[in-house]
Amino acid sequence: MLRKILAGAVATLLTCSMPVRADELKLAHFMSPQHPMDRFVMTPLAERVAAASGGDLTIKVYPGGELGAGANQQYRRAVTGIADIAFNLPQYTPAQFKRSVLLHVPGLFTSPQEATTRIWSQIGALDEDFSEVRLLAFWTNNPSMLLTRDKPVRSLADLRGMKVRIPDPVSGSIIEAWGGIPVSLPATETYNALSTGIVDALLIDASAVGSYKLNEITRYATVNIPGALSTFSLIMNKASWDRLSPAQQAALTQETGEKLSIEAAQAFQRAGDEGMAALKASNVEMITLDDANLGEFTAAMRAPVERFLTAQGTEHGFDGKAFVDRFRIRDQAAP
């Protein structure tokens, strides 16, 4: 009997000293459960990881900022472990993502799928940006367009003096070169900003129209403005990754990476198509710049883009233009 008691005590001590396996991972994002990224990326990922691991590893999705408000705090949530996995926008914390924000240069890519595939062919170039976390996925949305409420934008002159919501630093330089006033705002604040006059225009991609009901407050959409794509990532706390068993790591790896990134890019493309349809159904005037006016916009942004790439690289010790050229599609002209 004593031998059994001692054996049980030893087993209990050994169990307590072993690291606890992370069976359930917390995934944080700030969008609603109806957002395409929740419906077509986060929730399916949780379902597939559970299936791939035989239920040994699950992911619980916390939408709408349930683990903390503020889109620009997503990176810190992953680094500190408040969330095991976080949906992160590099442009919201550009000081950390010194290289990723350069991929927002207008004209670099034409579609989410093209951009995401090209980025994954050079994904090692972003290693420094993600040195504090584990990168699970990286993708883009559609090129931005310009949505306005009170004044259509058909020429460069029309934009002068307008307050324009921007998604990233390089767009700020470009809006200034076009004569506008850049206002940095997350997508979640765009409806209120345009409807109340905080801004006169939104530089945003079509997938946001349905997510934030922007068709309700938009009267004009300039659809071929030389706009950049935005970048997105799923990042994971390193300690949370290390706590997983090899089988659990294999299940998560199988369902993330380039595979998940392409699926997310495709979801943005579909949402963009739906956003364009919603604008048309709401009788929004769809404006396509003619060649002459498009040329003026393109020429005006060339110098600020060059300065931005040079300054960003110089400040952080690398060649910004050469970095971007690594991702440029062959025979593609620089903006």
C-alpha positions in Angstrom: 0.0 0.0 0.0 2.8 2.4 1.0 4.5 1.6 -2.3 1.3 2.6 -4.3 1.0 5.8 -2.3 4.6 6.8 -3.0 4.2 5.9 -6.7 1.1 8.0 -6.9 2.8 10.9 -5.2 5.8 10.7 -7.6 3.4 10.6 -10.6 1.6 13.7 -9.3 4.9 15.6 -8.8 6.0 14.7 -12.3 2.7 15.8 -13.8 2.8 19.2 -12.0 6.4 19.8 -13.2 5.6 19.1 -16.8 4.7 22.1 -19.1 1.0 22.5 -19.7 0.0 21.8 -23.3 -1.8 24.7 -25.0 -4.9 22.9 -26.2 -6.9 26.0 -26.9 -5.4 29.1 -28.6 -7.0 32.6 -28.3 -7.3 34.4 -31.6 -8.0 38.2 -31.4 -9.3 40.6 -34.0 -11.2 43.8 -34.0 -13.8 43.3 -36.8 -17.3 42.0 -36.3 -18.2 38.3 -36.8 -19.8 39.4 -40.1 -16.5 40.7 -41.6 -15.1 38.6 -44.5 -11.9 38.0 -42.5 -13.9 36.4 -39.7 -16.3 34.5 -41.8 -13.9 33.3 -44.5 -10.5 33.2 -42.7 -10.5 33.1 -38.9 -13.5 30.8 -38.3 -12.6 28.3 -41.1 -9.0 28.3 -39.8 -10.3 27.3 -36.3 -12.5 24.5 -37.8 -9.7 23.1 -39.9 -7.0 23.1 -37.2 -9.4 21.3 -34.9 -10.0 18.7 -37.6 -6.3 18.4 -38.6 -5.3 17.8 -34.9 -8.2 15.4 -34.2 -9.5 17.9 -31.7 -6.2 18.0 -29.8 -5.8 21.7 -30.7 -8.6 24.2 -30.9 -8.7 28.0 -31.6 -11.3 30.2 -30.0 -11.9 33.4 -32.0 -12.5 36.7 -30.1 -14.0 39.2 -32.5 -14.8 42.8 -32.1 -11.9 43.7 -29.8 -13.1 41.3 -27.0 -9.5 40.9 -25.9 -8.9 44.6 -26.0 -10.0 47.6 -28.1 -7.8 49.4 -30.6 -6.7 48.0 -34.0 -3.3 49.4 -33.5 -2.7 47.3 -30.4 -3.0 44.0 -32.1 0.8 43.5 -32.5 1.4 44.1 -28.7 -1.4 41.6 -27.8 0.5 38.9 -29.7 3.9 39.9 -28.3 2.7 40.0 -24.7 0.6 36.9 -24.9 -2.8 38.6 -24.2 -3.7 36.7 -27.4 -2.0 33.6 -28.7 -2.8 34.7 -32.3 -3.7 38.2 -33.5 -4.9 39.7 -36.7 -2.5 42.5 -37.4 -2.2 45.4 -39.9 1.4 46.4 -40.3 0.5 49.9 -41.4 -1.1 50.6 -38.0 2.3 50.2 -36.3 4.8 51.3 -39.1 7.6 51.8 -36.6 7.7 48.0 -36.1 7.0 47.0 -39.7 9.6 49.0 -41.5 9.7 46.8 -44.5 6.1 45.7 -44.8 4.8 49.2 -45.1 6.9 49.7 -48.3 4.7 47.1 -50.0 1.9 49.7 -50.0 3.5 51.6 -52.8 0.7 52.3 -55.4 1.1 50.4 -58.7 3.2 47.6 -57.2 0.5 45.0 -57.6 -2.9 44.9 -59.3 -4.8 42.3 -57.3 -4.8 40.6 -53.9 -3.9 37.2 -55.3 -1.1 38.5 -57.5 0.3 40.5 -54.5 0.1 37.7 -52.0 1.7 35.1 -54.3 4.5 37.5 -55.1 5.1 38.4 -51.5 5.3 34.7 -50.4 7.9 34.1 -53.1 10.1 36.6 -51.2 8.7 36.2 -47.7 12.1 35.9 -46.1 12.6 39.6 -46.8 10.1 40.3 -44.1 11.8 38.3 -41.4 13.1 41.3 -39.5 9.6 42.8 -39.2 8.3 39.7 -37.5 11.3 38.8 -35.3 9.3 39.1 -32.1 6.4 36.9 -33.2 5.8 33.9 -35.4 4.3 34.8 -38.8 1.3 32.5 -39.7 -0.1 34.3 -42.7 0.5 37.5 -44.8 -1.8 38.8 -47.5 -3.2 42.0 -49.1 -6.5 43.4 -50.1 -7.6 45.3 -53.3 -6.0 48.6 -54.5 -7.7 51.5 -52.9 -10.2 53.8 -54.5 -11.6 57.2 -53.5 -15.1 57.5 -51.9 -16.6 61.0 -51.4 -19.9 62.4 -50.2 -20.2 66.0 -51.3 -17.8 66.5 -54.1 -16.8 64.2 -57.0 -13.1 63.7 -57.8 -12.6 63.7 -61.6 -9.2 65.5 -61.8 -6.2 66.4 -59.6 -7.6 69.8 -59.1 -10.8 68.4 -57.5 -8.8 66.8 -54.7 -7.0 70.0 -53.6 -7.8 71.0 -50.1 -9.8 67.9 -49.3 -9.3 66.0 -46.1 -8.6 62.4 -47.1 -8.6 59.3 -44.9 -5.4 57.4 -45.5 -4.6 53.8 -44.5 -0.7 54.0 -44.4 2.3 56.3 -44.3 3.1 56.3 -48.0 -0.4 57.2 -48.8 0.0 60.3 -46.6 2.9 61.5 -48.7 0.9 60.9 -51.9 -2.2 62.7 -50.8 -0.1 65.7 -49.8 1.5 65.7 -53.3 -2.0 65.6 -54.8 -2.9 68.7 -52.8 -5.0 67.0 -50.2 -4.8 66.8 -46.4 -4.1 63.3 -45.1 -6.0 62.0 -42.1 -4.9 58.7 -40.6 -7.8 56.6 -39.5 -8.5 52.9 -39.1 -11.2 51.4 -41.3 -13.5 51.0 -38.3 -13.9 54.8 -38.0 -14.5 55.6 -41.7 -18.3 55.6 -41.7 -18.5 58.2 -38.9 -15.6 60.2 -40.3 -17.2 60.6 -43.7 -20.8 61.0 -42.5 -19.9 63.8 -40.0 -17.4 65.7 -42.2 -14.3 64.8 -40.2 -12.9 63.8 -43.6 -14.1 64.7 -47.1 -12.9 61.5 -48.8 -11.9 58.0 -48.0 -8.9 56.3 -49.6 -10.0 52.7 -49.0 -10.5 49.4 -50.9 -13.8 48.1 -52.1 -14.0 45.2 -49.6 -14.6 47.7 -46.8 -17.9 49.0 -48.4 -19.9 46.0 -47.2 -18.1 45.6 -43.9 -18.7 49.2 -42.9 -21.8 50.1 -44.9 -20.0 52.8 -46.8 -22.4 52.7 -49.7 -25.0 54.3 -47.3 -22.9 57.5 -47.1 -21.1 57.6 -50.4 -22.3 59.5 -53.5 -19.2 59.3 -55.7 -16.5 56.7 -56.2 -13.3 57.3 -58.2 -12.5 53.8 -58.9 -9.1 53.9 -60.7 -7.3 56.4 -58.5 -3.6 55.2 -58.2 -4.2 53.6 -54.8 -2.1 51.1 -52.9 -3.1 47.8 -51.4 -3.0 47.3 -47.6 -1.2 44.4 -46.0 -2.5 42.0 -43.3 -1.1 39.3 -41.1 -1.8 36.6 -38.6 0.9 36.6 -36.0 1.5 34.3 -33.0 3.1 34.6 -29.6 6.4 32.7 -29.7 5.9 31.2 -26.2 2.4 30.0 -27.3 4.0 28.3 -30.3 6.7 26.7 -28.2 4.2 25.2 -25.8 2.5 23.2 -28.6 3.4 19.6 -29.1 5.1 18.7 -32.4 1.8 17.2 -33.6 -0.1 20.4 -32.8 2.5 22.5 -34.4 2.3 20.4 -37.5 -1.5 20.8 -37.6 -1.3 24.6 -37.3 1.5 24.8 -39.9 -0.5 22.7 -42.3 -3.4 25.1 -42.2 -1.5 28.4 -42.3 1.3 29.9 -44.4 0.9 30.7 -48.1 -2.2 28.4 -48.3 -4.2 30.5 -45.8 -2.8 33.7 -47.1 -4.0 33.0 -50.7 -7.5 32.1 -49.3 -7.6 35.4 -47.4 -6.6 37.4 -50.5 -9.3 35.6 -52.4 -11.8 36.5 -49.7 -10.9 40.2 -50.0 -11.3 40.0 -53.8 -14.8 38.5 -53.4 -15.7 41.1 -50.8 -14.3 43.8 -53.1 -16.6 42.6 -56.0 -19.5 42.7 -53.6 -18.6 46.2 -52.4 -18.5 47.5 -56.0 -21.9 45.9 -56.6 -23.3 47.5 -53.4 -22.1 51.0 -54.5 -23.8 50.5 -57.9 -27.0 49.3 -56.3 -27.0 52.4 -54.1 -26.8 54.6 -57.2 -23.3 55.8 -56.3 -21.7 57.6 -59.3 -18.8 55.5 -60.5 -16.0 57.7 -61.9 -13.2 56.4 -64.0 -10.4 58.8 -64.6 -9.5 59.3 -68.3 -5.9 58.8 -69.4 -5.0 62.4 -69.2 -6.2 62.9 -65.6 -4.9 59.5 -64.5 -1.5 60.5 -65.9 -1.6 63.7 -63.8 -2.2 61.7 -60.6 0.5 59.2 -61.5 3.1 61.9 -62.3 2.4 63.9 -59.1 2.9 60.9 -56.9 6.2 59.7 -58.4 8.5 62.0 -56.5 6.9 61.5 -53.0 7.0 57.7 -53.5 10.7 57.9 -54.4 11.4 60.1 -51.4 9.5 57.8 -49.0 11.4 54.7 -50.1 14.7 56.5 -49.8 14.0 58.0 -46.4 12.5 54.8 -45.0 15.5 52.8 -46.1 18.1 55.4 -45.0 16.5 55.7 -41.5 16.5 52.0 -40.9 19.7 51.0 -42.7 18.6 49.3 -45.9 17.9 50.3 -49.6 14.2 51.0 -49.7 14.0 51.1 -53.5 15.9 47.9 -53.9 13.7 46.2 -51.3 10.5 47.1 -53.2 12.1 46.1 -56.5 12.5 42.6 -55.2 8.7 42.3 -55.2 8.0 44.1 -58.4 6.5 41.9 -61.2 8.9 41.5 -64.1 8.5 44.3 -66.8 6.4 46.3 -64.4 7.0 50.0 -64.5 7.8 51.8 -61.3 5.0 54.2 -60.2 
